[in-house]
Amino acid sequence: MDIFELDRRYVAHTYSRFPLEIVSGKGSLLRGSDGREYIDMGSGIAVNIFGVGDERWKRAVTQQLDSFQHCSNLYYAEPVARLAQMLCEKTGMERVFFANSGAEANECAIKVARKWAAEKKGADYCNIITLKQSFHGRTLATLAATGQEIFHKDYQPLPGGFLYAEVGDREGLETLAREHPCAAILFECVQGEGGVMPIGQAWADAMREIAQKYDLLLLADEVQLGNGRSGRLYGYMEYGLQPDVVTTAKGLGGGLPLGAAILGARVADVLQPGSHGSTFGGNPVCCAGAISILNRIDEELLHGVKERAAYIVRELTGAKGIKNVSGMGLMLGFEPEKPARAFAELALSKGVLVTTAKQKIRLLPALNIPMDLLEKAAQILKDCAAE
Ligand SMILES: Cc1ncc(COP(=O)(O)O)c(C=O)c1O
């Protein structure tokens, strides 16, 4: 059997894979088993933020591997403490819980919000308001938090205590906060899986004001947008918010599994020994790699992100066969006249890898993708749209 057949026979059928086997890569170029090179405009769904085989990240990871790969959270390990310090100092927050994925980071945020509210306001203040069209993960609680019914339908009963507000409906949000005992509002600044839609400044302000009025925590899900992709270190910074919990994953690990729930002053002491945990969370190898990544998300890199983003928006806006362009930084979406999946398959056949989000094509390139590759990719995408 070839790899395609082997995979289809033995791997659970949870993904609609594209007909491409990746065998190697460097930076933003991936090589398939067909011998062709592909420009990677997806970076493993926003994970490989410095592309594939990045030398500094590899060095950091292999150095830690040479020391020890894992010791459990029963003992201290330098990369864990240093990464937590960096995340706190860069966000003005207090403590970090490390997990292995975005969903687990969000699980932690949900648990922290409920425990905080139970201790401060009473056990019935357990509800968490999330947004319609959001996406927060695939565990049962994060699926329940996800404001899209399509993800709920096969997995009933889901955990309760989630209420859904429509972005832009301030009255609706306030009614939920007033009429239900709530702990928090959980949100993405750009709804990625929901169609690459930024929530906008007015909605960010509305959430902040209502959270303040009803004593709710703000939980920012920065799993996909975070770690420089927005053009700032975290997307909430663009809207001038100061969340109580920031969750992140994907690009933080740069290809190794790592999630983090960064806790602000109001919730810094909610978690105590025994109240939460993880065997692998905060693995020293993943944390050592993450330190090397965070060290490089500086003003120069962020400037480059904004420049690249502006270039893509300029190229695609108004192009033939493209209805609209949306997003923030290097998390961009555009709606082709063709069905999104057919467009993505066409782009692949022409050597560009993209992902989809509903009816949109989603672009999540490496933050340091070379301009010549970006120009080539933009031209191919325009050709695909016009064809
Ligand atoms: C905003 C957001 N939150 C959470 C998740 C879940 O992350 P993971 O797949 O690492 O569990 C994702 C994944 O796409 C995401 O985009």
The ligand as a Tripos MOL2 file, in Angstrom:
@<TRIPOS>MOLECULE
LIG
   16    16     1     0     0
SMALL
NO_CHARGES

@<TRIPOS>ATOM
      1 C1         -9.1100   30.1170   18.1390 C.3       1 LIG1
      2 C2         -8.8240   28.6780   18.4040 C.ar      1 LIG1
      3 N1         -8.9810   28.2010   19.6350 N.ar      1 LIG1
      4 C3         -8.7160   26.9140   19.9310 C.ar      1 LIG1
      5 C4         -8.2930   26.0390   18.9680 C.ar      1 LIG1
      6 C5         -8.0000   24.6020   19.3320 C.3       1 LIG1
      7 O1         -6.6410   24.4120   19.3370 O.3       1 LIG1
      8 P1         -6.0290   22.9150   19.3100 P.3       1 LIG1
      9 O2         -6.3860   22.3230   17.9940 O.co2     1 LIG1
     10 O3         -4.5550   23.1270   19.5090 O.co2     1 LIG1
     11 O4         -6.6560   22.1930   20.4470 O.co2     1 LIG1
     12 C6         -8.1120   26.4880   17.6670 C.ar      1 LIG1
     13 C7         -7.6700   25.5640   16.5960 C.2       1 LIG1
     14 O5         -7.7760   25.8000   15.4270 O.2       1 LIG1
     15 C8         -8.3850   27.8530   17.3720 C.ar      1 LIG1
     16 O6         -8.2400   28.3380   16.1300 O.3       1 LIG1
@<TRIPOS>BOND
     1     1     2 1
     2     2     3 ar
     3     2    15 ar
     4     3     4 ar
     5     4     5 ar
     6     5     6 1
     7     5    12 ar
     8     6     7 1
     9     7     8 1
    10     8     9 2
    11     8    10 1
    12     8    11 1
    13    12    13 1
    14    12    15 ar
    15    13    14 2
    16    15    16 1
@<TRIPOS>SUBSTRUCTURE
     1 LIG1         1 GROUP 0 **** ****
